[in-house]
Amino acid sequence: MRKIFTFCLMAVAIMGLQAKVYTFADLSNIENSGVTYADGVFYVNVNADLTESMELDNGGITVSKTDLTLADGNGLKIEDGITVLFGEKARITMNGKLDADLENGATLSATEEAAGNAIGIRLIGEESDAVLTNVTFQYIGIGFGGSLEKGSFVAKNCEFLDFNGKLANANINFTAMSKGNLIKDCTFSNGLMACVASGANTPVGITIEGCVMDKNGTQGRLTPAINMTVGMGGTEDVNILNNEVIGREVTTRAGGISVANLLGLAYSGTVNIKGNVVKYNSFGIACTGPFTSVIEDNISIDNHYIADPNNGGSGINITANTGGAVARIHNNYVEGNCWGVTLIGIKRTDDGDWMVPENAISVDMGTEDEPGGNVFVDNGNKGVLYDLYNNSAFDVPARGNTWNVDDQNDLEAIEDVIVHQVDNEMYGLVDFAPLNSGITDVKAATVTDGRYYNLMGQPVANPTSGIYIHNGVKVVIR
């Protein structure tokens, strides 16, 4: 009998520890929770008169001037068909499961008065987990700070409209390391800042697939629509697949797709950027720092909306002036950008000297056996065309691409749209020899005998108009 009684006490204790799952209807029935219901709409309002936080529902929730906070482990279920409007500076904070896996949908927005400063929902802590399907967010954002051990953020078929930027720099903002995240078939429109982002010290494993990001970054700051970080020993891939990232066709700093490892953290996964359409931004696709990327089958068009081309405007950019970037760039269509593909792997020291990091960049843009397949059309600025600018000290195989010239076997014409060692002896050499040309190796040497040489290395006694090498420098005679 004693054993049975002890077991019953243990069962009661365990049941007492089970997490609560609130609905907005539940919260509206708790006096002073800040959630009310009127005319078919739930309202979330903070209490500006509170001088101290107040616990309600036996500690299940806490309210303050700024937040309605669910106790650790407690969840929030958003029910089908409801509308929730957040008031001025209103925010829900939780460390539990946000369950909004809906068939018919729900709308989370702001009151008319609070459209510019309502905040939204923040999940932070070990118990954080979120599943959103068919939910519309307007004005407000959602932050996710889960853990590597459990929990992830999943959003499918959701809409994110008119983000006001008050929650963070992105409509969906990751604030802690996590993996298994998925954002699929969602729409982001007219947001003040980025659509999906994580901080420079917040690498996440994520797939962003089939989303439409249209006319975001209205604040004009350096906030790419997709702005992710990798590193911290992570192994999970970052996949950015088949999205449309469309800018506003105005001069801005807001870019398209950016993945970075700015702190040089260890990372053994792969960043896959494939099948995306990126248009009308200050830049198209950018990978910065030491990691491996595969950039294939993308369309990068008219990403020239930048005040100064020296600060952006690349269709595709790889930057690794701290070393360690490995990139495969194949089968992309690159048109109308300030620069086609730019590779940056040299930097200046504090003394102003140039420094070449060891193993800064290894880029594959095509070989004889596996052609690059990239197509370049009308990329340039200030009247000069730039298909490929190799601002690194490392050689780049780039065979089998379609350059912005009439004849793909015209080496002189191709040379004119590529910047590399022929233009600056610090740069690496680009091997753009046509396929099946019989050229198996390309080397550069500085010749300073005063003679002119054509691009096949043959001396020219009386050079006419064209491109030549003279004293180790490419010169154009018109």
C-alpha positions in Angstrom: 0.0 0.0 0.0 2.8 2.4 0.8 4.4 1.8 -2.6 1.1 2.6 -4.4 0.7 5.8 -2.4 4.3 6.9 -3.2 3.7 6.3 -6.9 0.6 8.4 -6.8 2.4 11.3 -5.2 5.1 11.1 -7.8 2.5 11.1 -10.6 0.9 14.2 -9.2 4.3 15.9 -8.9 5.2 15.1 -12.5 1.8 16.3 -13.8 2.3 19.5 -11.9 5.5 20.1 -13.8 4.0 19.6 -17.2 4.0 22.7 -19.4 0.9 24.7 -20.1 -0.1 25.4 -23.6 -2.0 28.7 -23.9 -4.3 29.9 -26.7 -5.1 33.6 -27.1 -8.5 32.8 -25.8 -6.9 31.4 -22.6 -4.8 34.5 -22.2 -7.8 36.8 -22.8 -9.5 35.1 -19.9 -6.7 35.9 -17.5 -7.3 39.3 -15.9 -4.5 41.9 -16.5 -2.7 39.7 -19.0 -2.8 42.4 -21.6 -4.7 40.2 -24.0 -8.3 41.1 -24.7 -11.0 40.0 -27.1 -13.5 42.2 -28.9 -15.5 42.0 -32.1 -13.8 38.8 -33.2 -10.3 40.1 -32.7 -7.7 39.4 -30.0 -5.6 42.4 -28.9 -2.2 42.3 -27.2 -1.3 45.4 -25.3 1.5 46.2 -22.8 0.8 48.0 -19.6 2.7 51.2 -19.5 1.5 51.9 -15.9 3.2 48.9 -14.4 6.2 49.8 -12.2 7.2 46.1 -11.6 6.6 42.9 -13.4 3.5 41.0 -12.3 3.1 37.2 -12.3 -0.3 35.8 -13.3 -1.9 32.4 -13.6 0.2 30.9 -10.8 3.4 32.0 -12.5 2.4 30.7 -15.9 2.8 34.2 -17.4 4.4 37.4 -16.4 3.4 40.9 -17.7 5.5 44.0 -17.7 5.6 47.4 -19.4 6.9 45.8 -22.6 6.2 42.1 -22.6 3.8 39.3 -22.0 6.2 36.5 -21.0 5.3 32.8 -20.9 7.1 30.8 -18.2 9.9 28.5 -19.4 8.5 25.5 -21.2 5.0 26.9 -21.6 3.7 26.9 -25.2 1.4 29.1 -27.3 -1.0 27.6 -29.8 -2.4 29.8 -32.5 -5.8 28.6 -33.6 -7.2 28.4 -37.1 -8.9 31.5 -38.4 -8.1 34.0 -35.6 -6.8 37.5 -35.9 -4.4 39.0 -33.4 -3.5 42.7 -33.3 -0.5 43.9 -31.3 -0.6 47.3 -29.7 2.2 49.9 -29.3 5.5 48.3 -28.4 3.8 45.0 -27.6 5.8 41.8 -27.6 5.3 38.2 -26.5 8.4 36.5 -25.2 8.5 32.7 -24.7 10.8 29.7 -24.2 8.5 26.9 -25.4 6.7 25.7 -28.5 4.9 28.1 -30.8 2.4 25.9 -32.6 0.7 27.5 -35.6 0.5 24.6 -38.0 -2.8 25.7 -39.6 -5.0 24.6 -42.4 -7.0 27.7 -43.0 -4.6 30.3 -41.6 -4.4 33.1 -39.1 -3.3 36.8 -39.1 -1.0 38.4 -36.7 -0.7 42.1 -37.2 -0.7 45.5 -35.4 -3.4 48.0 -34.6 -3.5 51.0 -37.0 -1.9 53.2 -34.3 0.9 50.7 -33.6 1.8 49.7 -37.2 5.2 51.5 -36.8 6.2 50.2 -33.4 4.5 47.0 -32.5 7.2 44.3 -32.0 5.9 40.7 -32.3 7.0 37.4 -30.9 10.4 36.4 -29.5 11.4 32.8 -28.8 14.5 32.4 -26.8 15.9 29.5 -24.7 16.5 25.8 -24.6 12.8 24.9 -25.0 12.2 27.1 -28.0 10.5 25.5 -31.0 8.3 26.9 -33.7 6.1 25.5 -36.5 4.2 28.0 -38.6 2.0 27.1 -41.6 -0.4 29.5 -43.5 0.2 32.3 -41.1 0.2 36.0 -42.2 2.4 38.4 -40.3 2.0 42.1 -40.9 4.3 44.9 -39.5 5.5 42.6 -36.6 8.5 40.3 -36.7 9.5 37.0 -35.1 12.8 36.2 -33.4 14.1 32.7 -32.8 16.9 31.8 -30.3 16.7 28.1 -29.8 19.5 25.6 -29.2 21.6 23.1 -31.2 20.3 20.2 -29.1 16.5 20.5 -29.7 14.0 22.7 -31.3 14.0 24.4 -34.7 12.1 27.1 -36.6 9.9 25.9 -39.5 7.7 28.3 -41.6 5.8 27.1 -44.6 3.4 29.0 -46.9 3.5 32.1 -44.6 3.2 35.7 -45.6 5.4 38.5 -44.0 4.2 42.0 -45.0 5.3 45.5 -44.3 7.8 44.6 -41.6 8.4 47.7 -39.4 11.9 46.7 -38.2 11.2 47.1 -34.5 11.9 43.5 -33.4 15.3 43.2 -35.1 17.1 43.7 -38.4 15.0 41.0 -40.1 11.4 39.9 -40.3 12.6 36.4 -39.2 15.7 36.9 -37.0 17.9 34.1 -35.5 19.5 35.0 -32.2 21.1 31.7 -31.2 22.8 28.7 -32.9 20.3 26.2 -34.1 19.9 23.6 -36.9 17.1 21.9 -38.8 15.5 25.3 -39.7 13.2 25.5 -42.7 11.6 28.5 -44.5 9.7 27.3 -47.5 7.2 28.8 -50.0 6.9 32.0 -48.0 6.4 35.6 -49.2 8.1 38.7 -47.9 6.9 42.1 -49.2 7.7 45.7 -48.5 9.7 45.1 -45.3 11.8 47.9 -43.8 14.8 45.7 -43.5 16.0 42.1 -44.2 13.7 39.1 -44.7 15.7 36.3 -43.0 18.9 36.9 -41.0 21.2 35.8 -38.3 23.9 37.8 -36.4 27.6 37.7 -37.2 28.1 35.4 -34.1 25.0 33.4 -34.7 25.5 30.6 -37.3 22.5 28.5 -38.1 21.7 25.5 -40.3 18.8 26.3 -42.5 17.1 25.7 -45.8 15.4 28.7 -47.5 13.5 27.4 -50.5 10.8 28.6 -52.9 10.3 32.0 -51.3 9.5 35.3 -52.9 11.1 38.4 -51.4 9.8 41.4 -53.1 10.8 45.1 -52.6 12.1 44.7 -49.1 14.9 46.8 -47.5 12.9 50.0 -47.8 15.0 51.7 -45.1 17.9 51.5 -47.6 20.5 50.1 -45.1 23.0 47.4 -45.7 20.5 44.6 -45.0 20.5 41.9 -47.7 17.1 40.2 -48.1 18.8 36.9 -47.0 21.7 37.5 -44.6 23.0 34.3 -43.0 26.0 33.4 -40.9 27.9 30.1 -40.8 30.7 28.8 -38.5 31.3 27.8 -34.8 32.2 24.3 -35.8 28.9 23.8 -37.6 28.5 20.9 -40.0 24.9 21.4 -41.3 24.6 22.8 -44.8 23.0 26.2 -45.6 20.7 25.7 -48.6 19.3 28.8 -50.4 17.3 27.3 -53.3 14.9 28.5 -56.0 14.0 31.8 -54.4 13.1 35.1 -56.0 14.8 38.1 -54.4 13.6 41.3 -56.1 14.7 44.7 -55.1 13.1 48.1 -55.5 15.0 49.5 -58.5 16.2 52.5 -56.5 19.7 53.4 -55.3 20.1 51.6 -52.0 22.5 49.5 -49.9 20.0 46.7 -49.5 21.3 43.6 -51.2 20.1 40.2 -52.4 21.6 37.0 -50.9 24.5 37.2 -48.5 26.2 34.3 -46.5 29.2 35.2 -44.3 31.7 33.9 -41.8 33.0 37.2 -40.7 34.6 35.9 -37.5 36.6 33.1 -39.4 34.9 30.3 -37.3 35.4 26.7 -38.1 32.7 25.3 -40.5 32.7 22.0 -42.4 29.3 22.3 -44.0 28.6 23.6 -47.5 26.6 26.7 -48.6 24.4 25.8 -51.6 23.0 28.8 -53.5 21.2 27.3 -56.4 18.3 28.2 -58.8 17.6 31.7 -57.4 16.5 34.8 -59.3 18.1 37.9 -57.9 17.2 41.3 -59.4 17.3 45.0 -58.9 19.4 45.1 -55.6 22.6 46.8 -54.7 24.4 43.4 -55.2 23.3 40.0 -56.2 24.9 37.0 -54.4 27.8 37.5 -51.9 29.8 34.9 -50.0 32.2 36.4 -47.5 34.8 34.5 -45.4 36.2 31.0 -45.0 33.7 28.3 -46.1 32.8 26.2 -49.1 30.0 27.4 -51.4 28.4 26.0 -54.5 26.7 28.7 -56.6 24.9 27.2 -59.5 22.0 27.9 -61.9 21.2 31.3 -60.5 20.0 34.4 -62.5 21.6 37.6 -61.3 20.2 40.6 -63.2 20.5 44.4 -62.8 22.0 44.4 -59.4 23.5 47.8 -60.0 21.4 50.0 -57.6 24.4 51.3 -55.6 25.6 54.8 -55.4 29.3 53.9 -55.9 30.2 50.7 -57.9 33.4 50.5 -55.8 31.1 49.6 -52.8 29.0 46.9 -54.5 27.0 46.0 -57.6 28.5 42.5 -58.2 26.3 39.8 -59.8 28.3 37.3 -57.8 31.0 38.1 -55.3 33.4 35.9 -53.3 35.4 37.7 -50.6 38.0 36.0 -48.5 40.7 38.5 -47.6 41.3 36.4 -44.4 41.7 33.2 -46.4 39.9 29.9 -46.8 37.1 30.5 -49.4 36.3 27.6 -51.7 33.7 28.3 -54.4 32.2 26.5 -57.4 30.5 29.0 -59.7 28.8 27.2 -62.6 25.8 27.7 -65.0 24.8 31.1 -63.8 23.3 33.9 -65.9 24.8 37.2 -65.0 23.5 40.4 -66.7 23.4 44.1 -66.2 25.3 44.3 -62.9 28.1 46.8 -62.2 30.4 43.8 -62.1 29.8 40.2 -63.3 31.8 38.0 -60.9 34.2 39.6 -58.5 36.8 37.7 -56.4 38.5 39.5 -53.5 41.4 37.9 -51.8 43.9 40.6 -51.2 43.7 43.3 -48.4 45.7 46.2 -47.1 47.5 46.1 -43.8 47.3 48.9 -41.3 50.5 50.3 -42.8 48.9 50.4 -46.2 50.8 47.5 -47.7 49.1 44.8 -49.7 48.8 41.4 -47.9 48.0 38.1 -49.6 46.5 35.6 -47.1 47.5 32.0 -47.5 45.0 29.9 -49.4 42.7 32.9 -49.6 40.5 31.8 -52.5 40.0 28.6 -54.6 37.4 29.2 -57.2 36.2 26.8 -60.0 34.5 28.6 -62.9 35.1 25.8 -65.4 37.7 23.4 -66.8 38.2 21.6 -70.1 36.5 18.5 -68.6 33.7 20.4 -66.8 32.9 23.7 -68.5 31.7 26.6 -66.3 28.5 27.3 -68.3 28.2 30.9 -66.9 26.8 33.5 -69.3 27.8 37.2 -69.0 25.8 40.0 -70.6 26.4 43.7 -70.3 28.0 43.8 -66.8 30.0 47.0 -66.3 30.2 50.5 -65.0 31.6 53.9 -66.1 31.6 52.7 -69.7 33.8 49.6 -69.1 32.6 46.0 -69.2 33.7 43.6 -66.4 32.7 40.0 -66.8 35.2 38.7 -64.2 37.4 40.7 -61.9 40.0 38.5 -60.1 41.1 40.8 -57.3 42.9 37.9 -55.7 46.4 36.5 -56.0 45.2 33.0 -57.0 44.7 31.5 -60.4 41.2 30.8 -61.5 40.1 28.1 -64.1 37.3 29.7 -66.1 36.8 27.7 -69.3 33.6 27.0 -71.1 31.8 30.3 -70.1 30.0 32.6 -72.5 31.7 36.0 -72.3 30.3 39.3 -73.4 32.1 39.2 -76.8 30.9 38.4 -80.3 33.4 35.6 -80.9 34.1 33.1 -78.0 37.4 32.2 -79.6 38.6 35.8 -79.8 41.2 35.9 -76.9 41.8 39.6 -77.2 38.1 40.4 -76.9 37.7 38.1 -73.9 40.8 39.6 -72.3 39.2 43.0 -72.5 36.3 42.0 -70.2 38.5 40.2 -67.6 40.8 41.7 -65.1 43.6 39.5 -63.8 47.4 39.1 -63.7 47.8 40.6 -67.2 46.4 43.9 -65.7 48.1 43.7 -62.3 51.0 41.4 -61.5 49.6 41.0 -57.9 46.5 39.3 -59.2 46.2 35.6 -60.1 45.8 34.4 -63.7 42.4 33.6 -65.2 42.5 30.6 -67.6 39.7 31.6 -70.0 41.1 29.7 -73.0 38.3 28.4 -75.3 37.4 24.7 -74.9 39.3 22.3 -77.2 41.8 25.0 -78.0 44.8 22.7 -77.3 46.0 25.1 -74.6 46.6 22.9 -71.5 48.3 25.4 -69.2 48.4 29.1 -68.9 51.2 31.0 -67.2 52.1 34.6 -66.9 55.5 36.2 -66.9 56.6 39.8 -66.7 58.5 40.8 -69.8 60.2 44.1 -69.7 62.2 44.2 -72.9 60.2 47.1 -74.3 58.6 45.0 -77.0 54.9 44.6 -77.7 53.4 41.1 -77.5 49.9 39.9 -78.5 47.8 37.8 -76.2 49.2 34.6 -77.6 52.6 35.8 -76.4 54.0 36.5 -79.9 56.1 39.7 -80.5 54.5 42.4 -82.6 56.9 44.7 -84.5 54.4 47.4 -85.5 51.3 47.1 -83.3 48.1 48.6 -84.6 44.9 49.0 -82.7 44.3 46.2 -80.2 45.3 44.8 -76.9 49.0 44.1 -76.2 51.4 43.3 -73.4 54.1 45.9 -73.0 56.7 45.8 -70.2 54.4 43.3 -68.3 51.3 45.5 -68.5 48.2 45.2 -70.7 47.9 48.2 -72.9 45.2 49.2 -75.4 46.1 50.9 -78.6 43.2 52.6 -80.3 
